Amino acid sequence: MKLRKTQTGYVTVLVSVLFGLAFTATVLGSAAYIRSTQALSMASHAQVQAQLKAWTGAELVRQYLAAVQTQSSANLIALAAAVNHAPTPLTITGVQGVTATLMSVDSATAPTQFTAQIQGSTASNTSAASTSTLQAVYTVKTSGGGTTPALNFNRNLVLGGSINVISPAGSTTQYSVNVMGDVTTGGNSITGVSAINSTGTINIGSGSSFQALNSDCDVVITGSVTAVAVNAQRNICETGGASVSGTALANGSVSSQATESANGTIAARASPTGAASCSAAGYSGSGTVAATCPIPPTLGVDLNSGAAGAAVVNSDGNVTLASGTIGRLSDVGNLTLTNYGAVNPGTVSAGTYGGTLTKPQYDTQVNVTRVANNTVNITPAVAVTLTTSAFNAYNLQTVANYAFTFDPSGLLQVTVTNVNGVINGTYWVGNYSSGNLDYLCSTVTPGSTAGSVTCATPAITSSKKICYGFSAQNSCFSYSSSAGSMTISGTTMAPGIVWFRGNLTVSTGTYYNTFIATGNIATSGADSVYAPNYAGYSGTVGTTTYAPTGICVNSQFPSLYPTQLCNTSSATYNATASSGIGNFAFMAGSWVGANYPGQAGYVGGNVSLGASSHAYGDIKAGNEFSSGGSTTVAGSATALAQGAVVQNSMGGSTTFNLSNLPATLSISGGATGTGAASGSTSIVMQWARYL
């Protein structure tokens, strides 16, 4: 379904919304309508249908405003300016009988409220024709603690060692980890991560703290793990000192060993939804890595351990309590106090239950009332919804400044595009002598072999050196055409976007490039890779230095700069010219044949960062991501799980440092460079009434 603004002459905001949103909107609109029926009288079947369509349209308008805002705050302001000038009709396709118009906005420059009129109609041009019109007010809500996805994985994630996400100084932006699969940790620490969202099970056994843990299966926290909110489609298990200070909400059951002072509200529906097998969604998320909760999902709430308790307990199942305390109880089923003979029996300060009460006779601290057919209103935990994409390195071959391949005899060739001082074309990478290595050669001498390519043109000054080895006698490149692999190791190479056919290893050196490979990418040694959009024009903006040198002003290659990125006449850097590719340090993976998106046709796609690797920019792995040792990434990481299954993993000390990003870098996970607003913005329908 597409929503388009039909008003012309002022500003046009184009937003494409997947047709599937029509179904979502219909469901949500139906829910809103059903809630409204308690206060509204339905005159006829036709009127009911018209009202239902009006509520569906109200949800579509909310989704439209949210989509505009998601594109950018500038788009939302542009829309506000148009609406402020005149009512702005929206064209709705994919849902019949619904029209909508944005009537007004509270501010043309800082919008916080939009007012819309939505009309639903049914049985048009018949005697049963009916219409229903809603006026709805939508609020732009901003939260200083917005969550930005810093890590995105389409398959199980195993975390070990020390994982740290560093936010900008003074920023309230919070970062999340999104996983299509299970999340498993050992005795490691995780800092700077506000939320973990998993379509499988989350099992954390470390001393970490979170704002939210959301799972489509179970959430298991042990040791000293704490969270403000936990939501699970099946069960929640808190063992040891682990606790949830806000709300632990499970569509199945909840067990905890924490005390009343540590646990806030525990809510268990005892009716798990969508999690019967706890099998994760995504390309190939197995959902079988993390250990799940060993409790029946229809149990209810289990506080049958020492002084376990909670401030509030709501249960659609049963509740068991040992020596702990429940501040307020609402229980549909049975209440059982199990600690017979205890000096300090269990305590329930106040509450109701609907089944039977079992307790020691001497326990007079259970202040509850039985209510036949007792009901507890527990809003279900919602499913985790994660978006995904696909990656094919071959789609980016033509945008590369240097695209490396092999000729039929196995010699290294490179197609050069948009590089100052070099005519666009295909060259060999060769040598003039032992002291003149890694030059672009138009022709090579007969008998040249891989690793020993001699340029046929005698004049060195007519050629361009594109890489510096560790010495005049060392080449940057070692490769095998039969294995389809290449290693780059040296001091540095010409800046820009670099594409390789096959597997790539980036070893010791400092590079100002986006490295793209059709196979896998690995790093080794003390390597540093600055994405073009990170290094920018000169590496320095104002008084802030982001990189030792830049893309356009580069001390090692003063004349070899990407012309699409560098405007030397105005001394400016064009960060958008690469269509976002310049944001990335590494991108890997491709597919062949007609098997995509199945795994059988996918090649490579694994990005593995070794010890002492530094990547300044985003990372996109078409398949899986792993890191180890002392690794730093100034950006986000995404692994799309399009290839063979192993698992994503991070170990040793892995840091995602988002504290000092240049304005030219736009992190794909959602974080942006200096000056970006922190927090998150959402669109909610504040109220609606019939006209």
C-alpha positions as CSV (number, residue, x, y, z in Angstrom):
1,M,0.0,0.0,0.0
2,K,1.2,3.5,-0.8
3,L,0.2,6.7,0.9
4,R,0.9,9.8,-1.2
5,K,0.3,13.4,-0.5
6,T,-1.9,14.8,-3.4
7,Q,-1.5,18.5,-2.6
8,T,1.0,20.0,-5.0
9,G,2.8,23.3,-5.2
10,Y,4.3,23.3,-1.7
11,V,6.1,20.2,-0.7
12,T,5.8,16.5,-1.6
13,V,6.6,13.9,0.9
14,L,6.8,10.4,-0.7
15,V,6.5,7.5,1.7
16,S,6.4,3.9,0.5
17,V,4.7,1.5,2.9
18,L,4.7,-2.3,2.3
19,F,1.3,-3.7,1.3
20,G,1.5,-5.9,4.4
21,L,0.9,-2.8,6.5
22,A,-2.6,-2.8,5.2
23,F,-3.3,-6.0,7.0
24,T,-1.6,-4.7,10.2
25,A,-3.6,-1.5,10.0
26,T,-6.8,-3.5,9.5
27,V,-6.1,-5.6,12.6
28,L,-5.1,-2.6,14.8
29,G,-8.0,-0.6,13.4
30,S,-10.4,-3.4,14.2
31,A,-9.0,-3.6,17.8
32,A,-9.5,0.2,18.2
33,Y,-13.0,-0.1,16.9
34,I,-13.9,-3.0,19.1
35,R,-12.8,-1.0,22.1
36,S,-15.0,1.9,21.0
37,T,-18.1,-0.2,20.8
38,Q,-18.7,0.0,24.6
39,A,-19.5,3.7,24.2
40,L,-21.0,3.7,20.7
41,S,-24.3,2.5,19.4
42,M,-24.4,0.7,16.0
43,A,-27.4,1.6,14.0
44,S,-27.0,-1.1,11.3
45,H,-24.7,-3.6,9.8
46,A,-23.6,-1.1,7.1
47,Q,-22.9,1.6,9.7
48,V,-20.8,-0.9,11.6
49,Q,-18.7,-1.6,8.5
50,A,-18.3,2.1,7.8
51,Q,-17.1,2.7,11.3
52,L,-14.7,-0.2,11.1
53,K,-13.2,1.2,7.9
54,A,-12.9,4.7,9.6
55,W,-10.9,3.1,12.5
56,T,-8.7,1.2,10.0
57,G,-8.0,4.5,8.2
58,A,-7.1,6.1,11.5
59,E,-4.4,3.5,12.0
60,L,-3.2,4.0,8.4
61,V,-2.8,7.7,9.0
62,R,-0.7,7.0,12.1
63,Q,1.5,4.6,10.2
64,Y,1.9,7.2,7.5
65,L,3.0,9.9,9.9
66,A,5.4,7.4,11.6
67,A,6.9,6.5,8.2
68,V,7.5,10.1,7.3
69,Q,9.1,10.7,10.7
70,T,11.2,7.6,10.3
71,Q,12.6,8.9,7.0
72,S,13.8,12.1,8.8
73,S,12.7,14.8,11.0
74,A,13.1,17.2,8.1
75,N,10.4,15.3,6.1
76,L,8.0,15.6,9.1
77,I,8.7,19.3,9.2
78,A,8.1,19.6,5.5
79,L,4.8,17.8,5.8
80,A,3.9,20.1,8.7
81,A,4.6,23.2,6.6
82,A,2.3,21.9,3.8
83,V,-0.5,21.0,6.2
84,N,-0.1,24.4,7.9
85,H,-0.7,26.1,4.5
86,A,-3.8,24.0,3.5
87,P,-5.5,20.7,4.3
88,T,-3.6,17.8,2.8
89,P,-5.5,14.9,1.4
90,L,-3.8,11.5,1.5
91,T,-4.5,8.9,-1.2
92,I,-5.0,5.4,0.3
93,T,-4.6,2.4,-2.0
94,G,-5.1,-1.2,-1.1
95,V,-8.0,-0.6,1.3
96,Q,-11.3,0.3,-0.3
97,G,-13.7,2.8,1.1
98,V,-11.3,4.9,3.2
99,T,-10.3,8.5,2.7
100,A,-8.1,10.7,4.9
101,T,-7.1,14.3,5.1
102,L,-4.6,16.0,7.3
103,M,-6.5,19.1,8.4
104,S,-4.1,21.0,10.7
105,V,-0.9,21.0,12.6
106,D,0.1,22.8,15.8
107,S,3.4,24.1,14.4
108,A,4.9,24.4,10.9
109,T,8.5,24.2,12.2
110,A,8.3,22.0,15.3
111,P,5.2,19.8,14.9
112,T,3.9,18.0,18.0
113,Q,0.2,17.4,17.0
114,F,-1.5,16.6,13.6
115,T,-5.3,16.6,13.3
116,A,-6.9,14.4,10.6
117,Q,-10.3,13.6,9.3
118,I,-10.8,10.0,8.2
119,Q,-14.0,8.7,6.5
120,G,-15.0,5.1,6.0
121,S,-17.8,4.2,3.6
122,T,-19.5,1.0,2.6
123,A,-22.1,-0.1,0.0
124,S,-21.6,3.1,-2.0
125,N,-24.3,3.9,-4.6
126,T,-26.7,1.4,-3.0
127,S,-29.7,1.9,-0.7
128,A,-27.5,0.5,2.1
129,A,-24.8,3.1,1.6
130,S,-23.3,4.4,4.9
131,T,-20.4,6.6,5.9
132,S,-18.6,7.3,9.2
133,T,-16.2,10.1,9.8
134,L,-13.6,10.3,12.6
135,Q,-11.6,13.3,13.7
136,A,-8.3,12.1,15.2
137,V,-5.4,13.9,16.9
138,Y,-1.9,12.4,16.6
139,T,0.9,13.3,18.9
140,V,4.6,13.3,18.1
141,K,6.1,11.9,21.2
142,T,9.8,12.2,21.9
143,S,11.7,10.3,24.5
144,G,15.1,11.2,25.7
145,G,16.0,7.5,26.1
146,G,15.4,6.4,22.6
147,T,16.8,3.0,21.5
148,T,19.0,2.8,18.5
149,P,20.0,-0.6,17.0
150,A,23.8,-0.8,17.1
151,L,24.1,-4.6,16.5
152,N,21.7,-6.6,14.2
153,F,22.0,-10.3,13.7
154,N,19.8,-12.6,11.7
155,R,21.0,-15.7,13.5
156,N,22.0,-16.9,17.0
157,L,24.5,-14.7,18.8
158,V,27.0,-16.0,21.4
159,L,28.6,-13.3,23.5
160,G,31.7,-13.8,25.6
161,G,34.4,-11.6,27.2
162,S,33.7,-7.9,27.5
163,I,31.2,-6.2,25.2
164,N,30.9,-2.5,25.4
165,V,28.9,0.1,23.5
166,I,30.1,3.7,24.2
167,S,27.6,6.5,23.7
168,P,28.4,10.1,22.9
169,A,29.3,12.2,26.0
170,G,26.2,13.8,27.5
171,S,23.8,11.9,25.1
172,T,20.7,10.1,26.3
173,T,20.6,7.8,23.3
174,Q,20.4,4.2,24.2
175,Y,21.5,1.3,22.0
176,S,20.0,-2.1,21.4
177,V,21.0,-5.5,20.1
178,N,18.6,-7.2,17.7
179,V,18.8,-10.9,17.0
180,M,16.8,-13.2,14.9
181,G,17.6,-16.2,17.0
182,D,18.9,-17.0,20.5
183,V,21.2,-14.8,22.5
184,T,23.6,-16.6,24.9
185,T,26.2,-15.1,27.2
186,G,28.7,-16.7,29.6
187,G,30.4,-14.9,32.5
188,N,31.0,-11.8,30.4
189,S,30.1,-8.2,31.0
190,I,27.8,-6.2,28.6
191,T,27.8,-2.4,29.1
192,G,26.2,0.4,27.1
193,V,23.4,-1.8,25.7
194,S,20.0,-0.7,26.8
195,A,17.8,-3.4,25.2
196,I,18.2,-6.9,23.7
197,N,15.4,-8.0,21.3
198,S,15.4,-11.6,20.3
199,T,13.1,-13.8,18.2
200,G,14.4,-16.8,20.2
201,T,15.5,-17.2,23.8
202,I,17.7,-14.7,25.7
203,N,20.0,-16.4,28.3
204,I,22.3,-14.0,30.1
205,G,24.7,-15.1,32.8
206,S,26.7,-12.0,33.6
207,G,26.7,-9.0,35.8
208,S,25.0,-6.7,33.2
209,S,22.1,-4.3,33.5
210,F,19.5,-3.6,30.9
211,Q,16.4,-1.4,30.4
212,A,14.6,-4.1,28.4
213,L,14.9,-7.7,27.4
214,N,12.3,-8.8,24.8
215,S,12.0,-12.4,23.6
216,D,9.7,-14.5,21.4
217,C,10.6,-17.5,23.6
218,D,12.1,-17.5,27.1
219,V,14.2,-15.0,29.0
220,V,16.7,-16.6,31.5
221,I,18.8,-14.2,33.6
222,T,21.2,-15.4,36.3
223,G,23.8,-14.1,38.7
224,S,23.6,-10.4,39.2
225,V,21.8,-9.5,36.0
226,T,19.2,-6.8,36.4
227,A,16.6,-5.4,34.0
228,V,13.9,-2.7,34.3
229,A,11.5,-4.6,32.0
230,V,11.4,-8.1,30.6
231,N,8.9,-9.4,28.1
232,A,8.6,-13.0,26.9
233,Q,6.2,-14.8,24.7
234,R,6.7,-17.9,26.8
235,N,8.6,-18.0,30.2
236,I,10.8,-15.8,32.4
237,C,13.3,-17.4,34.8
238,E,15.3,-15.3,37.3
239,T,17.9,-17.2,39.3
240,G,20.5,-16.3,41.8
241,G,20.4,-12.5,42.4
242,A,18.9,-11.7,39.0
243,S,15.9,-9.4,39.3
244,V,13.5,-7.2,37.3
245,S,12.8,-3.9,39.0
246,G,10.0,-2.8,36.7
247,T,7.7,-5.4,35.1
248,A,8.5,-9.0,34.2
249,L,5.7,-9.9,31.8
250,A,5.4,-13.5,30.4
251,N,2.6,-14.9,28.2
252,G,3.6,-18.2,29.9
253,S,5.1,-18.5,33.4
254,V,7.5,-16.6,35.7
255,S,9.9,-17.9,38.3
256,S,12.1,-15.8,40.5
257,Q,14.5,-16.1,43.4
258,A,14.8,-12.4,44.0
259,T,13.2,-10.6,46.9
260,E,10.3,-8.3,47.0
261,S,12.6,-5.3,47.3
262,A,14.3,-6.3,44.0
263,N,11.3,-7.4,42.0
264,G,8.7,-4.9,40.9
265,T,5.6,-6.4,39.1
266,I,5.5,-10.0,38.0
267,A,2.7,-10.8,35.5
268,A,2.1,-14.3,34.0
269,R,-0.7,-15.1,31.6
270,A,0.0,-18.9,31.8
271,S,-1.0,-19.0,28.1
272,P,2.1,-18.7,25.8
273,T,1.6,-17.4,22.3
274,G,3.6,-18.1,19.2
275,A,6.4,-19.8,21.1
276,A,5.4,-23.5,21.3
277,S,8.7,-24.7,19.8
278,C,10.8,-21.6,20.6
279,S,12.2,-21.8,17.1
280,A,13.6,-18.5,15.9
281,A,12.5,-16.7,12.7
282,G,14.8,-15.3,10.1
283,Y,16.7,-16.9,7.3
284,S,18.0,-19.8,9.4
285,G,17.9,-18.9,13.0
286,S,17.7,-22.2,14.8
287,G,16.6,-21.0,18.2
288,T,18.4,-24.0,19.8
289,V,21.5,-22.5,21.3
290,A,20.2,-20.9,24.5
291,A,18.9,-23.0,27.5
292,T,15.3,-22.3,28.1
293,C,13.3,-22.0,31.3
294,P,12.7,-25.5,32.9
295,I,9.1,-24.6,34.1
296,P,5.7,-25.4,32.5
297,P,4.4,-22.4,30.6
298,T,1.0,-22.9,32.1
299,L,2.3,-22.8,35.7
300,G,1.8,-19.2,36.6
301,V,4.2,-17.6,39.1
302,D,6.7,-19.6,41.0
303,L,8.3,-17.8,44.0
304,N,9.0,-21.1,45.8
305,S,12.6,-20.3,46.7
306,G,13.6,-18.9,50.1
307,A,12.7,-15.2,50.4
308,A,11.6,-14.8,46.7
309,G,8.9,-12.2,46.3
310,A,7.6,-9.2,44.4
311,A,5.9,-5.9,45.0
312,V,3.0,-7.0,42.7
313,V,2.1,-10.4,41.3
314,N,-0.6,-10.9,38.7
315,S,-1.3,-14.4,37.5
316,D,-3.8,-16.1,35.2
317,G,-2.4,-19.4,36.5
318,N,-1.4,-20.4,40.0
319,V,1.0,-18.8,42.5
320,T,3.5,-20.5,44.9
321,L,5.3,-18.7,47.6
322,A,7.9,-19.8,50.2
323,S,9.2,-17.4,52.9
324,G,9.0,-14.3,50.7
325,T,6.6,-11.4,50.5
326,I,4.1,-10.4,47.9
327,G,2.9,-6.8,48.3
328,R,-0.3,-7.1,46.2
329,L,-1.7,-10.3,44.6
330,S,-4.2,-10.9,41.8
331,D,-4.5,-14.6,41.1
332,V,-7.0,-16.4,38.9
333,G,-5.9,-19.9,40.1
334,N,-4.5,-21.4,43.3
335,L,-2.3,-19.8,46.0
336,T,0.1,-22.2,47.7
337,L,2.5,-21.3,50.5
338,T,5.1,-24.1,50.6
339,N,7.4,-23.3,53.5
340,Y,5.8,-25.4,56.2
341,G,7.7,-25.2,59.6
342,A,9.5,-22.1,58.6
343,V,10.2,-19.5,61.3
344,N,9.4,-16.8,58.8
345,P,6.5,-18.0,56.6
346,G,5.4,-16.3,53.5
347,T,3.6,-13.0,53.5
348,V,0.9,-11.6,51.2
349,S,0.0,-8.1,52.2
350,A,-3.2,-7.9,50.2
351,G,-4.9,-9.5,47.3
352,T,-7.4,-11.9,45.7
353,Y,-7.3,-15.4,44.3
354,G,-9.8,-17.5,42.5
355,G,-8.9,-21.1,43.3
356,T,-7.8,-22.7,46.5
357,L,-5.5,-21.5,49.3
358,T,-3.0,-23.9,50.8
359,K,-0.8,-22.6,53.7
360,P,0.4,-23.5,57.1
361,Q,-2.3,-23.0,59.7
362,Y,-0.1,-20.8,61.8
363,D,0.7,-18.4,59.0
364,T,-1.5,-15.4,59.7
365,Q,0.3,-13.1,57.3
366,V,-1.6,-14.1,54.2
367,N,-4.2,-11.3,53.7
368,V,-6.1,-12.5,50.7
369,T,-9.7,-12.9,49.7
370,R,-11.1,-15.6,47.5
371,V,-13.2,-14.3,44.6
372,A,-15.1,-16.9,42.6
373,N,-14.3,-16.6,38.9
374,N,-11.6,-14.1,39.7
375,T,-10.2,-12.3,36.6
376,V,-6.9,-10.6,36.1
377,N,-6.3,-8.1,33.3
378,I,-2.8,-8.8,31.9
379,T,-1.9,-7.2,28.6
380,P,0.0,-9.9,26.6
381,A,3.7,-9.5,25.7
382,V,3.9,-8.6,22.1
383,A,6.1,-10.4,19.6
384,V,9.5,-9.0,18.6
385,T,9.4,-7.5,15.1
386,L,12.7,-7.1,13.4
387,T,13.3,-6.0,9.8
388,T,15.9,-7.5,7.5
389,S,17.6,-7.0,4.1
390,A,19.8,-8.8,1.7
391,F,23.3,-8.1,0.5
392,N,25.1,-9.0,-2.8
393,A,28.5,-7.6,-3.3
394,Y,28.2,-7.9,-7.1
395,N,25.6,-5.2,-7.0
396,L,28.3,-2.8,-5.8
397,Q,31.1,-3.7,-8.3
398,T,30.4,-0.7,-10.5
399,V,30.4,1.8,-7.7
400,A,33.9,0.9,-6.6
401,N,36.9,3.1,-7.3
402,Y,39.1,0.0,-7.5
403,A,37.5,-3.4,-8.5
404,F,40.0,-6.3,-8.2
405,T,39.6,-9.4,-10.3
406,F,41.9,-12.0,-12.0
407,D,42.6,-12.3,-15.7
408,P,42.4,-15.7,-17.4
409,S,46.1,-16.4,-16.6
410,G,45.6,-15.7,-12.9
411,L,47.2,-12.2,-12.9
412,L,45.7,-9.5,-10.7
413,Q,43.7,-6.9,-12.5
414,V,41.9,-3.8,-11.2
415,T,39.2,-1.7,-12.9
416,V,39.6,1.9,-11.9
417,T,36.7,4.3,-11.9
418,N,36.4,7.9,-10.8
419,V,39.9,8.3,-9.6
420,N,41.7,11.6,-10.1
421,G,44.6,11.4,-12.5
422,V,43.7,7.9,-13.8
423,I,41.7,7.2,-17.0
424,N,38.8,4.9,-16.3
425,G,39.7,1.4,-17.4
426,T,41.1,-1.9,-16.5
427,Y,44.8,-2.3,-15.5
428,W,47.2,-4.9,-14.2
429,V,48.8,-4.5,-10.8
430,G,52.5,-4.9,-11.5
431,N,56.1,-3.8,-10.8
432,Y,58.8,-1.9,-12.6
433,S,61.6,-3.2,-10.4
434,S,62.1,-4.3,-6.8
435,G,61.7,-0.7,-5.6
436,N,58.7,0.1,-7.7
437,L,55.9,-2.2,-6.8
438,D,52.1,-2.1,-6.9
439,Y,51.7,0.2,-9.9
440,L,48.9,0.3,-12.4
441,C,50.1,-1.1,-15.7
442,S,48.3,-0.8,-19.1
443,T,50.2,-3.8,-20.4
444,V,52.5,-6.4,-18.9
445,T,55.6,-8.2,-20.2
446,P,55.2,-11.8,-21.6
447,G,55.9,-14.4,-19.0
448,S,54.5,-12.5,-16.1
449,T,53.2,-14.7,-13.4
450,A,51.1,-14.2,-10.3
451,G,53.1,-12.4,-7.7
452,S,55.7,-11.4,-10.3
453,V,54.0,-9.1,-12.8
454,T,56.2,-6.7,-14.7
455,C,54.8,-3.6,-16.3
456,A,55.7,-3.3,-20.0
457,T,55.6,0.5,-20.1
458,P,59.1,1.7,-19.1
459,A,58.1,5.2,-17.9
460,I,57.3,5.1,-14.2
461,T,56.0,8.6,-14.2
462,S,53.1,7.6,-16.6
463,S,51.8,5.0,-14.1
464,K,50.3,5.2,-10.6
465,K,51.3,3.5,-7.5
466,I,48.2,2.4,-5.5
467,C,49.7,0.8,-2.4
468,Y,52.7,1.1,-0.2
469,G,54.2,-2.1,1.3
470,F,56.3,-2.2,4.5
471,S,59.4,-1.4,2.4
472,A,60.4,-0.7,-1.2
473,Q,60.9,-4.4,-1.7
474,N,57.5,-5.5,-0.3
475,S,54.3,-5.7,-2.2
476,C,51.0,-5.0,-0.5
477,F,49.2,-7.7,-2.4
478,S,49.5,-11.5,-2.2
479,Y,46.9,-13.6,-3.9
480,S,45.8,-16.9,-5.4
481,S,43.5,-16.9,-8.4
482,S,42.8,-20.7,-8.0
483,A,41.8,-20.2,-4.4
484,G,40.0,-17.0,-5.1
485,S,41.7,-15.2,-2.2
486,M,43.8,-12.1,-1.6
487,T,45.6,-10.5,1.3
488,I,46.5,-6.8,1.6
489,S,49.2,-6.0,4.0
490,G,51.4,-2.9,4.1
491,T,51.4,0.7,5.1
492,T,48.4,2.0,3.3
493,M,46.7,2.0,-0.1
494,A,44.9,4.6,-2.3
495,P,41.8,5.9,-0.6
496,G,38.3,5.1,-1.9
497,I,35.8,2.2,-2.3
498,V,37.6,-1.1,-3.0
499,W,36.0,-4.3,-4.3
500,F,37.5,-7.8,-4.4
501,R,36.2,-10.9,-6.1
502,G,36.8,-13.7,-3.7
503,N,38.0,-13.9,0.0
504,L,39.9,-10.9,1.4
505,T,42.2,-10.7,4.4
506,V,43.1,-7.2,5.6
507,S,46.3,-7.4,7.6
508,T,48.6,-4.9,9.3
509,G,48.3,-1.3,8.0
510,T,46.2,1.8,8.0
511,Y,43.6,2.1,5.3
512,Y,41.1,4.7,4.2
513,N,38.7,2.5,2.3
514,T,35.4,0.6,2.2
515,F,36.4,-3.0,1.6
516,I,33.9,-5.1,-0.2
517,A,34.4,-8.8,-1.0
518,T,32.2,-11.3,-2.8
519,G,33.5,-14.0,-0.3
520,N,34.6,-13.6,3.3
521,I,36.6,-10.8,5.0
522,A,39.0,-11.4,7.8
523,T,41.4,-9.1,9.6
524,S,44.7,-9.9,11.2
525,G,47.5,-8.0,12.8
526,A,47.2,-4.4,14.0
527,D,45.0,-3.1,11.2
528,S,43.0,0.1,11.1
529,V,40.3,0.8,8.5
530,Y,38.7,4.2,8.2
531,A,35.5,4.2,6.1
532,P,35.6,7.1,3.6
533,N,32.7,8.8,5.2
534,Y,34.5,8.6,8.6
535,A,37.8,10.0,7.3
536,G,36.0,12.7,5.3
537,Y,37.8,15.3,3.3
538,S,41.0,15.7,5.3
539,G,40.5,13.6,8.5
540,T,39.9,16.8,10.5
541,V,36.7,18.9,10.9
542,G,37.3,22.2,12.7
543,T,39.5,21.3,15.6
544,T,38.5,17.7,15.8
545,T,40.7,15.0,14.2
546,Y,38.8,11.8,13.2
547,A,41.5,10.2,11.1
548,P,45.3,10.6,10.6
549,T,44.6,11.8,7.1
550,G,41.6,12.1,4.8
551,I,40.1,10.8,1.5
552,C,40.6,14.0,-0.5
553,V,43.6,15.4,1.3
554,N,45.7,12.3,1.8
555,S,49.4,12.6,2.7
556,Q,50.4,9.3,1.1
557,F,48.3,9.7,-2.1
558,P,47.9,13.5,-2.7
559,S,46.6,13.1,-6.3
560,L,44.7,9.8,-6.2
561,Y,41.4,10.7,-4.7
562,P,37.8,9.5,-5.6
563,T,36.3,12.3,-7.7
564,Q,32.7,11.4,-6.8
565,L,33.5,12.0,-3.1
566,C,35.9,15.0,-3.3
567,N,35.0,18.5,-4.5
568,T,38.5,20.0,-4.5
569,S,37.3,23.4,-5.8
570,S,35.2,24.0,-2.7
571,A,37.2,21.7,-0.4
572,T,34.1,19.8,0.5
573,Y,33.4,16.1,1.0
574,N,30.3,14.6,-0.7
575,A,29.2,11.9,1.8
576,T,26.0,11.0,-0.1
577,A,27.7,10.3,-3.5
578,S,28.4,6.7,-2.6
579,S,24.7,6.0,-1.8
580,G,25.7,5.1,1.8
581,I,28.5,2.7,0.8
582,G,31.1,5.1,2.1
583,N,29.7,4.6,5.7
584,F,31.1,1.0,5.7
585,A,34.5,-0.3,6.6
586,F,33.7,-3.9,5.5
587,M,30.9,-5.5,3.4
588,A,31.0,-9.2,2.5
589,G,29.0,-11.9,0.6
590,S,27.3,-12.6,-2.7
591,W,25.0,-15.1,-4.3
592,V,25.2,-17.0,-7.6
593,G,22.6,-18.8,-9.7
594,A,18.9,-18.8,-9.1
595,N,19.0,-20.0,-5.5
596,Y,18.7,-16.7,-3.7
597,P,17.5,-16.1,-1.0
598,G,18.2,-19.8,-0.1
599,Q,21.5,-20.6,1.5
600,A,22.6,-23.0,-1.3
601,G,23.6,-20.2,-3.6
602,Y,25.2,-17.8,-1.2
603,V,28.9,-17.4,-1.2
604,G,30.9,-16.2,1.8
605,G,29.5,-13.3,3.7
606,N,31.4,-13.8,7.0
607,V,33.3,-10.9,8.5
608,S,35.8,-11.9,11.2
609,L,37.7,-9.2,13.1
610,G,40.9,-10.4,14.7
611,A,42.7,-9.1,17.8
612,S,43.8,-5.4,17.7
613,S,41.5,-4.6,14.7
614,H,40.0,-1.1,14.5
615,A,37.1,-0.5,12.1
616,Y,35.9,3.1,11.8
617,G,32.6,2.7,10.1
618,D,29.8,0.2,9.7
619,I,30.1,-3.5,9.1
620,K,27.8,-5.5,7.0
621,A,28.2,-9.3,6.9
622,G,26.0,-11.0,4.3
623,N,26.2,-14.1,6.6
624,E,27.8,-13.9,10.0
625,F,30.0,-11.6,12.2
626,S,32.6,-12.5,14.8
627,S,35.2,-10.7,16.7
628,G,37.9,-11.5,19.3
629,G,40.7,-10.0,21.2
630,S,40.9,-6.3,21.6
631,T,38.6,-5.1,18.8
632,T,37.1,-1.7,18.3
633,V,34.3,-0.7,15.8
634,A,33.2,2.9,15.5
635,G,29.9,2.1,14.0
636,S,27.3,-0.7,13.9
637,A,27.4,-4.3,12.8
638,T,24.8,-6.2,10.8
639,A,24.9,-9.9,10.0
640,L,22.2,-11.1,7.5
641,A,22.5,-15.0,7.8
642,Q,22.2,-15.6,4.1
643,G,24.8,-18.4,4.0
644,A,26.0,-21.5,5.9
645,V,25.1,-21.8,9.6
646,V,27.6,-21.5,12.4
647,Q,26.8,-18.6,14.7
648,N,27.6,-15.0,15.3
649,S,30.0,-14.5,18.2
650,M,31.9,-11.8,20.0
651,G,34.7,-12.6,22.5
652,G,37.7,-11.1,24.2
653,S,37.1,-7.3,24.4
654,T,34.9,-5.9,21.7
655,T,34.0,-2.2,21.8
656,F,31.5,-0.4,19.7
657,N,32.6,3.2,20.1
658,L,29.9,5.7,19.0
659,S,31.1,8.5,21.2
660,N,32.9,10.7,18.6
661,L,31.4,10.2,15.1
662,P,31.9,12.7,12.3
663,A,28.9,14.4,10.8
664,T,29.8,12.8,7.4
665,L,29.1,9.3,8.8
666,S,25.6,8.0,9.0
667,I,25.5,4.7,10.9
668,S,23.2,2.1,9.2
669,G,22.0,0.9,12.6
670,G,20.5,4.3,13.2
671,A,23.2,6.2,15.1
672,T,24.4,9.4,13.4
673,G,27.3,11.7,13.6
674,T,28.0,14.7,15.7
675,G,25.0,17.0,16.1
676,A,22.3,14.4,15.7
677,A,19.4,14.5,18.0
678,S,19.4,11.9,20.7
679,G,16.3,10.0,21.9
680,S,13.5,8.5,19.8
681,T,10.3,9.8,18.3
682,S,7.0,8.0,17.9
683,I,3.5,8.8,16.6
684,V,0.5,7.9,18.7
685,M,-3.2,8.7,18.3
686,Q,-4.0,10.9,21.3
687,W,-7.8,10.8,20.9
688,A,-10.5,10.4,18.3
689,R,-14.2,11.3,18.0
690,Y,-17.0,10.8,15.5
691,L,-18.1,13.8,13.5
